Amino acid sequence: MQHREMFALLIHIYYPDSWEKIFREQLRNLQSFTPLIMINLCATNLANTDTIVNIKKDFPEAYIITTPNKGKDIGGKLALIDLFLKTNQSVEYMVILHDKVSPHSITGDKWRAKLFSIIDPGKINAIVKQFRNNSKTGIVGAKDFMRNEYDEEKKVLETSNSEKMKELISKYNLTVTNYTFVVGMMFWIRTEIIRKFFSAHSALACRELLEEGDSTDQYEGTYTHSWERIFCLLANDQHYTIKGI
Amino acid sequence: MFINKWLVTDSIEKKRIPGNATGLCLSIPGEVRDTNHLIRSIQTDISTTPFSILLSGNDFKEPKTNEALIEIIITIFFQPCYYMSDYHPVIFLSDKSATVSGFLEQLNEKAKKQGLRDILILEPASWKNTSNSFASFSYWITDITTDYTGLVKKWFEQNLRKSNFGEIHLLVPEKENPALAILDDLRKKEEAISGTEIYVMASVLYEKEKLIEEYRHKLLLKTISEKDMQIYLSVQKEERKTGLNWYYHEYEVLPRWYKQFGHVIKVIMGNRSFKSLFSDSVKKHKD
């Protein structure tokens, strides 16, 4: 199945060696699909100049930006969405990725490997078919990372981010009937979902609320972690479903 | 470099950058008609060329909030080659007015909300207006009468006694007929004084200050990294506590005889060696 520039890879890179260790080989494996590549490098990396040269060597047409460390990978992805929309890209699907290293967890590498299954070349055709055969599919992500924090009995969101999530849902007038989201913020999403929402609410304006530097929602909710959930709720608000693979 | 030579242009599409120029200074009008074209040109045509932007007060007639232009400029700041002075985005400003100043204040606020540092606004003076010369070390160069030696000498004198000083910026409008000749003249003049004591001392002073700024920045990053490590450690501690808690409630609370019987079951299932039931020095299970 030919997918010339049918999908865009929006990749946020925070760690200095992530391009070499994680993405270079992965993207080479996807070259036959000729995806549009957009990469955000965190501006805290002193080696960004070299990384850009290395990226351009293999992928001279890749779009590259650098942004301050705000909102972790979510902030980086919002900046990439802003770039995507400002450059009027016409691909049907976006694949949102980042270098999930999770240094605080002993299972970080395993998480990443599972999340990255969505860019396994052997699965791309099946994923695109899922979208094509079912017009209501809005997001496709790794099955093991689907989660729903809404307690149907208590009618509450069981997460430290519940208050901030409610604030954002109200701010953006979202109607949510299903709180399922993909933990880890890596998935395929129909571009029209992104285009529709972010045409009304600028991605950069959404980014303003996010916390600077690293943050954790272990004790208290954050806008950054709330947005990890909100992204998937955008699909539900527009009457799309989320599928796991 | 401590002397930057900018070719001021209103278009970067397929621009051939003269070798004598440090980079391009893109003149942005009060309204950008084709954002798509502009951003794509930056990404494809000047992806490795340092560039900055120039705003003119003449393009900002009415005091109104221009959110669209603010966002475009912030997107431009995110381009890897956008020129930063000590990690502050630089904007050149001509024909300052109250309206454009208001716009720049709004832009600065929005930029800071994106995590950027305060914008450094530089107002180039006319080289010929000697009463303003050497004030901010940003100049319009429109002919080949630049006193290079005097410029470097004054910069050195003013900066010898202070720290955190800026660079010299020479802006050459592309529309000036001898723009390339001017840039060539600047290059020759710089070459001519590059071996002089004043130039060498100014370069060394500049490089020293840059090194200090770099170390300050690295120290800041290390501080942030240390703070992140503390967060990770606290997460790990919490996860371990949760794990131990679960273990206690699932296993530790069981009676001793039940746990001992469980070990016998493990031996029967092959998950533990028989001898390890009687000796602690024998290996309990396979790796």
Interface residues (C-beta under 8 A of the other chain):
Chain A: L41 T44 L46 N48 T49 I52 K56 E61 Y63 I64 I65 T66 T67 P68 N69 K70 G75 A79 D82 L83 K86 T87 N88 P103 H104 S105 S202 L204 R207 E208 E212 G213 D214 S215 T216 Q218
Chain B: T35 N36 I39 R40 Q43 T44 S47 E67 E71 I72 I74 T75 F78 Q79 P80 K110 K113 Q114 G115 L116 K218 L221 I224 K227 D228 I231 Y232 L233 S234 V235 Q236 E238 E239
